[in-house]
Amino acid sequence: MIAVHAPYLFGMRWSVRAVTGRLSLQRGMSLWHDMVDWLGGYPFEVAKPEAVSRFFSERGFELVELKTCGGRMGCNEFVFRRQA
């Protein structure tokens, strides 16, 4: 699978980055790790914020802050604090 997708992920993305002057990454994954993530990331499992909060609450953590993506594509962000 990697050999089949490498020309697209390396060739095309590298070319776009070269043209736009963004060859060095300021943040994020390298092209290699990005490709492995895309190819190995499916299927994936989704957890609702309530399920994540319950999981950590049962293990002695309290939810301090939560930022959701509002039902759109993206990642929810959680901040937990271990209860003393």
N, C-alpha and C positions, 0 to 999 in steps of 0.2 A: 504494500500500500504506500509506503514511503517513497519508493522508487517511482511509482506512477504519479504521485502528487508533487514530488520535489521540483520538477521543472516549473510548475505554476507558482508554488509557494516561494521558491528561492529565486527563480528567474524573473518572474513578473513583479513580485514584490520588491526585489532588489532593484530592478530597473526603475520602478516608480520612486523608490526612495532616493536613488541616485539622481534622477531628474529633478526631484523637488528639494535636493540638498539635505535630506534627512537620513544619511547612511548610518550615522552613529545614533544609537537610541539613548534618549534622555531617561527613559523609564520603560518598564514593561519587560516582556520576555524576548529572548533572542529569536531569530527566525527559526532555528532548529527546535527550540522548546515550544514555540508557537505551533509549528507543524505537528509535532508529536501530540500536543494538547488537542488540536483540532481532529486529528485522526483517531486518537484514543479516547476522546472525550464523549463519545456517543456510544450507547445510550447513557443518559445521565438521569439522576433522580433529583426531584425538586422537593424542598421542604418548606412549608409555610412558616412565616415568622413565629406563629403561636407554637408550632412543634419544636422549633429551635429553642425558644424561650423555656418551654416546659422541660426539654432535655437537660438544659443547663441548670434550671431551678432545682430539679431532682438531684443534682450533684453539688449543691451548695453554692450556687452562683446567683447573683441578682442582676437583672437587666438594668443598666444605667442609662443607655441611650440606644435608640433604634432609628435607622434611616432606611426606609423602603424605596424601591424603585417604582412604586405606585402602579403595579400591574403591567409595567412595560418591560422591555428587554433590559436586563441589567442585574446587578447584584445588590442584595440587601446588606446593610452594614450594621453590626451589633457591637456593643461595648458591654461586657459583663465584669462584675467585681465579685471576687470570692468573699463570701460571708465569713466573718470571724467565728 
